[in-house]
Amino acid sequence: MTISWPDEIDAVLVNDLTCGLSYLTPAGGAVVCAVAPIGMRDRELGTVGFTTSLGFGRKLERIERDPKVALAFHAREHGIGDTSNQRYVLVQGDARFDARPNPQMMERLGAQAAAYTGPPRRGPFWDRWLSAYYADRVLVTIEVTRIISWPSLDAAGTPEVFGAPLPDERARPQKAPTNGTAPRVDVAKAATKAATLPHRLLAYRQSDGYPAVVPVQVAASGPDGVRLTGASGLPEGGRRAGLLAHSFRAQAIGLECSQYTGWLEVDGGGAVYAPHTASGFKIPPNKTIMLLANGLLARRGLAKARKEGRAGVSGESR
């Protein structure tokens, strides 16, 4: 059933420059990364969207395998609307994509993106250099199942729910990984990096199969992992979870991201996150450097996607 949402929610979906995408792993965990929604939504159809790169094959493969995803609208800075609306908005739904999108559609999206990322660079060099970037883009559309909205960006207070009711049952603890739950990367380094960046999101699989994404703060670290606070409503017990810490500037310039997968343990004493894998990047706050990097990464990603046969496979056929 198509759901609708009020104007104050729609204003958030239109405004935000970036949001956190969470998708599920085959082992029952959740990954969270930053994407650009650029205001893509249709209230009549009950859909929300974002674009990503064909080069991120694992992300697309996992979305195709299990289309349940979530988008966390968690940061108002550098958007295009009224930043006084400080609601934290979580969109949950089922994603679909087409790895061979209509060129006219992508051109329209490029024009729409200009309001968020600035006008595109033009000229013989930039047209050639960025052609792979635009050819590499994939539109992902999410058929919205529910929207959960809290009155503040820290997700405190009582949420409003639009669409399907929240599941009655809390997520049950998961079986521990074969290799154990202890940290596998430098905990102190991960805690310092996550605490330094202004935005942090924690994701896990809730009982109805959709990812839940909550904002968190770093309190401390120790041999057992990173101690997190502010994660209201986390289910007790242990489970696989993803953690994202990131920052961005106007027009998505100066991106910095640290992304983790690991094990989350919640009890009466709080939440401890043991990171198992770590990845990330940092791009200098210079638009020319960013565009050069985008073009280079897109060329590599597009070549990889074509080599692996992903550039000609449509997610509509799953």
C-alpha positions in Angstrom: 0.0 0.0 0.0 1.4 3.4 -1.0 2.0 5.6 2.0 2.1 9.4 2.3 3.8 11.7 4.7 3.2 15.3 6.0 4.8 18.5 4.7 7.3 18.7 7.6 8.7 15.3 6.7 8.7 16.1 3.0 10.7 19.3 3.8 13.5 17.2 5.3 13.6 14.8 2.3 13.9 17.8 0.0 16.4 19.7 2.0 19.2 17.3 3.0 22.4 17.2 1.0 23.4 13.8 2.4 21.8 10.9 4.3 22.9 7.5 5.7 22.0 4.5 3.6 21.8 1.1 5.4 21.5 -2.2 3.7 21.8 -5.8 5.0 24.6 -8.4 4.7 24.1 -12.1 4.1 25.2 -12.8 7.7 22.3 -10.7 9.1 24.3 -7.6 9.8 23.8 -4.1 8.5 26.1 -1.6 6.7 25.7 2.1 6.7 27.3 4.6 4.3 26.6 8.2 3.1 24.7 8.9 -0.1 23.2 11.9 -1.8 19.4 11.9 -2.1 19.3 15.3 -3.9 15.6 15.6 -3.0 14.5 12.5 -5.0 11.0 11.6 -3.7 7.5 11.2 -5.0 4.7 11.6 -2.4 2.1 10.3 -4.8 3.9 7.1 -5.6 5.3 6.7 -2.1 9.0 6.5 -3.2 12.3 8.0 -2.1 15.6 7.7 -4.1 19.3 8.3 -4.3 22.1 7.7 -6.8 25.2 5.5 -6.4 28.0 4.2 -8.5 28.2 1.0 -10.6 31.7 0.6 -9.2 30.2 -0.2 -5.7 29.2 -3.6 -6.9 29.0 -5.2 -3.5 26.5 -2.6 -2.3 24.3 -3.2 -5.4 24.6 -7.0 -5.2 23.5 -6.9 -1.5 20.6 -4.6 -2.3 19.5 -6.9 -5.1 19.8 -10.0 -2.8 17.8 -8.3 0.0 16.1 -5.1 -1.0 15.2 -4.0 2.5 17.0 -0.8 3.1 16.8 2.4 5.2 17.7 6.0 4.7 18.6 8.1 7.7 18.1 11.9 7.2 20.3 13.1 10.1 22.1 16.3 9.1 20.6 19.7 8.1 23.7 21.6 7.2 24.4 22.6 3.6 20.9 21.7 2.5 18.7 23.9 0.3 15.7 24.5 2.6 14.8 25.6 6.1 17.4 24.3 8.5 15.2 25.1 11.5 13.4 21.8 10.9 15.5 19.6 13.2 13.6 16.3 12.9 15.5 13.0 12.5 13.8 11.0 9.8 14.3 7.3 9.1 12.8 5.9 5.8 12.5 2.2 5.5 11.4 0.3 2.4 12.3 -2.0 -0.5 14.8 -0.8 -3.1 15.1 -1.5 -6.8 17.5 -0.2 -9.4 18.3 -0.4 -13.1 22.0 -0.7 -14.0 21.1 0.7 -17.5 19.1 3.8 -16.6 17.5 6.0 -19.2 20.1 8.8 -20.3 17.3 11.4 -20.3 16.4 10.5 -16.8 20.0 10.8 -15.6 20.3 14.1 -17.3 17.3 15.4 -15.4 18.8 14.2 -12.2 22.0 16.0 -13.0 20.1 19.2 -13.4 18.3 18.6 -10.1 21.6 17.9 -8.4 22.9 21.4 -9.3 20.8 22.9 -6.5 22.7 20.8 -4.0 26.2 20.4 -5.5 26.5 23.5 -7.6 26.5 23.9 -11.4 28.4 21.3 -13.4 31.8 22.1 -14.8 31.7 22.5 -18.6 34.3 22.6 -21.3 36.1 20.1 -23.6 38.2 18.6 -20.7 35.5 18.4 -18.1 32.9 17.1 -20.5 35.2 14.3 -21.4 36.6 13.7 -17.9 33.2 13.5 -16.2 31.4 11.6 -18.9 32.3 8.3 -17.1 31.1 9.8 -13.8 27.6 10.3 -15.2 27.6 7.0 -17.2 28.6 5.3 -13.9 25.6 6.5 -11.9 22.7 4.3 -10.9 19.3 5.5 -9.7 18.0 3.5 -6.7 14.3 3.9 -5.9 12.9 2.9 -2.6 9.2 1.9 -2.3 8.5 3.3 1.2 7.2 0.9 3.8 7.3 3.2 6.8 8.8 6.5 7.9 9.8 7.1 11.5 10.3 10.7 12.6 11.7 12.0 15.9 11.4 15.6 17.0 15.1 16.2 17.2 18.3 15.1 15.4 19.5 13.0 18.3 16.4 10.8 17.9 15.3 11.5 21.4 11.6 11.6 22.5 8.6 9.7 21.1 8.7 9.1 17.4 5.8 9.4 14.9 5.3 6.5 12.5 3.8 6.8 9.0 2.9 3.7 7.0 3.4 0.2 8.4 3.4 0.0 12.3 6.7 -0.7 14.0 7.2 -4.5 14.7 5.9 -5.6 18.1 8.8 -7.9 18.7 12.3 -6.5 19.5 15.2 -7.8 17.5 16.5 -11.0 19.1 20.2 -11.5 19.9 22.2 -13.0 17.1 24.6 -16.0 17.0 28.2 -14.9 17.6 30.6 -15.0 14.6 32.7 -18.1 14.2 35.9 -16.0 14.7 34.5 -14.5 17.9 33.1 -11.0 18.8 36.3 -9.3 20.0 37.6 -6.2 18.1 39.8 -7.0 15.1 41.0 -3.5 14.3 42.6 -0.8 16.5 39.8 0.2 18.9 41.5 3.4 20.2 42.1 4.6 16.6 38.5 3.9 15.6 37.1 5.6 18.6 39.3 8.7 18.1 38.3 9.0 14.4 34.6 8.4 15.1 34.6 11.0 17.9 36.4 13.6 15.7 33.8 13.5 12.9 30.5 15.3 13.6 28.0 12.7 12.4 27.8 9.1 13.6 25.2 6.5 12.7 24.8 2.9 14.0 22.8 0.4 12.0 21.4 -3.1 12.8 18.7 -5.5 11.5 15.4 -5.1 13.3 13.0 -7.9 13.8 10.9 -7.3 10.6 14.1 -7.5 8.5 14.5 -3.7 7.8 17.7 -1.9 9.0 17.3 0.4 11.9 19.6 3.4 12.0 20.2 5.5 15.1 22.6 8.5 15.8 25.2 7.8 18.5 28.0 9.5 20.4 31.4 8.1 21.4 31.9 8.0 25.2 35.1 6.1 25.6 37.1 3.0 24.4 38.7 0.0 25.9 40.0 -3.5 25.1 36.4 -4.7 24.5 35.4 -2.0 22.0 34.0 1.6 21.6 31.5 2.7 24.2 28.5 4.4 22.6 25.8 6.6 24.1 22.7 8.3 22.8 21.5 5.1 21.0 17.9 5.1 22.3 15.9 2.0 22.0 18.7 -0.4 21.2 17.6 -4.0 21.8 19.6 -5.9 24.4 22.0 -8.7 23.6 24.7 -9.1 20.9 24.3 -8.6 17.1 26.2 -7.6 14.0 26.1 -3.9 13.3 27.5 -1.2 11.1 28.9 2.2 12.2 29.5 5.3 10.0 31.3 8.5 11.1 31.5 11.2 8.5 31.7 14.9 7.7 31.0 17.1 4.6 31.0 20.7 3.5 28.8 22.7 1.2 28.2 21.1 -2.2 29.6 17.8 -0.8 33.1 19.2 -0.9 35.7 18.1 1.6 34.2 14.7 2.3 35.6 12.5 5.1 34.3 9.1 6.0 35.1 6.2 8.4 33.0 3.1 8.0 33.0 0.0 10.2 31.4 -3.4 10.5 31.5 -5.3 13.8 29.7 -6.6 16.8 27.4 -4.6 19.1 26.7 -5.7 22.7 24.0 -4.0 24.7 23.1 -4.6 28.3 22.2 -2.6 31.4 25.6 -1.0 31.4 25.3 0.5 28.0 26.4 -0.3 24.4 29.8 -1.5 23.3 30.8 -1.7 19.7 33.7 -4.0 18.7 34.9 -3.1 15.2 35.9 -6.0 12.9 36.6 -4.1 9.6 37.4 -0.5 8.9 37.5 1.5 5.7 37.3 5.2 4.8 38.5 8.1 2.8 39.3 11.8 3.0 39.0 14.3 0.1 40.6 17.8 0.4 38.0 20.7 0.5 38.7 21.7 -3.1 36.1 21.3 -5.8 38.6 20.9 -8.6 40.4 18.1 -6.7 37.0 16.5 -5.9 35.9 16.5 -9.5 39.2 15.1 -10.7 38.9 12.3 -8.1 35.2 11.7 -9.1 36.2 11.3 -12.7 39.0 8.9 -11.9 37.1 6.7 -9.5 34.1 6.6 -11.9 36.4 5.4 -14.8 37.8 2.7 -12.6 34.4 1.7 -11.3 32.7 1.7 -14.7 35.5 -0.5 -16.1 35.2 -2.9 -13.2 31.5 -3.1 -13.5 31.7 -3.8 -17.3 34.4 -6.4 -16.7 32.2 -8.2 -14.1 29.1 -7.9 -16.2 27.3 -5.6 -13.8 26.9 -2.7 -16.2 24.3 -4.7 -18.2 22.3 -6.3 -15.4 19.1 -4.7 -14.3 18.0 -4.8 -10.7 14.4 -4.6 -11.9 14.5 -8.3 -12.8 15.2 -9.6 -9.4 
